[in-house]
Structures are given as structure tokens and as C-alpha cells.
Amino acid sequence: QVQVVESGGGLVQPGGSLELSCAASGSIFRFTDMGWYRQAPGKQRELVATITRGGSTNYADSVKGRFTISRDNAKNTVYLQMNSLKPEDTAVYYCKTVCLGVDYWGQGTQITVSS
């Protein structure tokens, strides 16, 4: 059974940095696309950043230049380095991975940007 586990959330001051990590496990098949999404209170879940197995990346305009997504294929792990955090980045961040065309989601981790 595929498991997706995020870690690294928390409270940070505006302008600060955090790194999220997400490890996928439980499949003998490759995990292809991996990515991060977020959902703020009262809003729909939105894409933050995605990365293919080959390393091609895609970012939401709101995080370009501040967030960096990376992955370690050997560990089936994806990372999100978040710099220059803003209060509007406050949300629950979810990791998603794809295996054999099926989406698998993590349970989410809370990021709160506040002074």
C-alpha cells in the first residue's frame, strides 16, 4: 500500500524559511510526478510546485523565485525549500505523488507565517 508522509511544517515569521520533505513508499513501481499543493482556510487547494522524475519543474506564479522544489529518486522523496515566506503562504501543504497513473496524497502539514 502506497504511503505518502510529509514533514517539516510549523510556525515561521515573515521573511523566514522552512523546508518541507515528503517520502513516498509502498510500491515496487516508480513514482513519476511529485509535487506540493496548498489549501488556505476558505480557499480551494492550489498547485505550489511540481517536479517530474527527470527533474523538470513547474511553479505557481506566487512562489516563483522564493520556493524551490527538488527530489531524490533513490529515496522517493521530494523537498520544498521555502524562502522569504509571507503571511499569504499560510496554509496546509499537501504532497502528491503519482504511481501508475494514480494520485496519492499525504495527510498535509500546517505552515503558519506570522509575527
C-alpha positions in Angstrom: 0.0 0.0 0.0 1.4 3.4 -1.0 2.1 5.8 1.8 3.0 9.5 1.5 4.3 11.2 4.6 5.1 14.9 4.8 7.3 16.6 7.5 8.7 20.0 8.2 5.7 22.2 8.9 5.4 24.8 11.6 5.3 28.4 12.6 7.7 30.9 11.0 8.0 34.7 11.0 7.5 36.7 7.8 10.7 36.6 5.7 11.8 33.3 7.2 12.5 30.0 5.7 11.3 26.4 6.0 11.9 23.2 4.2 9.3 20.5 3.7 10.0 16.9 2.8 7.8 14.1 1.6 8.6 10.5 1.4 6.6 8.0 -0.7 6.8 4.3 -0.1 5.0 1.0 -0.6 5.2 0.4 -4.4 7.6 -1.6 -6.5 6.8 0.7 -9.4 8.3 4.1 -9.9 6.8 7.3 -8.6 6.6 9.7 -11.5 5.5 13.2 -10.9 5.7 14.6 -7.4 4.5 17.9 -6.1 3.3 20.2 -3.4 -0.2 21.8 -3.2 -1.7 24.0 -0.5 -5.0 24.9 0.9 -5.7 28.1 2.9 -8.8 28.4 5.0 -11.9 29.1 2.9 -10.0 28.6 -0.4 -9.6 25.8 -2.9 -6.5 23.6 -3.0 -3.9 25.1 -5.4 -0.7 23.9 -7.0 2.5 25.2 -5.5 5.2 23.3 -7.4 5.7 20.0 -9.2 8.7 18.1 -10.4 8.9 15.2 -12.9 11.2 12.2 -12.3 13.6 13.7 -14.8 13.7 17.0 -12.9 11.5 19.3 -14.9 9.8 21.8 -12.6 6.7 23.9 -12.6 5.8 26.7 -10.1 2.8 28.8 -9.2 3.5 32.4 -10.1 3.0 33.4 -6.5 6.0 31.3 -5.3 8.4 31.7 -8.2 11.8 32.9 -7.1 11.0 32.1 -3.4 10.3 28.4 -3.4 12.5 25.6 -4.8 11.3 22.0 -5.4 13.7 19.1 -5.7 13.7 15.4 -5.4 15.8 12.3 -4.6 14.6 9.5 -6.8 16.6 6.9 -4.9 14.7 7.8 -1.7 11.4 8.6 -3.4 11.5 11.9 -1.6 10.5 15.4 -2.7 11.5 18.6 -1.0 10.2 22.1 -0.9 12.6 24.9 0.2 10.6 27.9 1.1 12.3 31.3 1.5 11.0 34.8 2.0 7.8 33.5 3.4 4.8 35.7 3.5 1.6 35.6 5.6 -0.3 34.7 2.5 1.7 31.5 2.3 -0.1 30.3 5.4 -1.9 27.1 4.5 -2.0 23.3 4.9 0.6 22.0 2.5 0.0 18.6 0.8 2.3 16.4 -1.0 1.1 14.4 -4.0 2.8 11.7 -6.0 1.8 9.7 -9.0 2.3 5.9 -9.4 0.9 4.0 -12.4 -1.4 6.9 -13.2 -2.9 7.1 -9.7 -2.6 10.1 -7.4 -1.6 9.6 -3.8 -1.8 12.3 -1.3 -0.2 12.9 2.1 -2.1 14.0 5.2 -0.9 17.6 5.0 1.3 19.7 7.2 0.4 23.2 8.5 2.6 26.2 7.6 1.8 29.4 9.5 3.6 32.6 8.7 3.0 35.1 11.4 4.9 37.5 13.6 
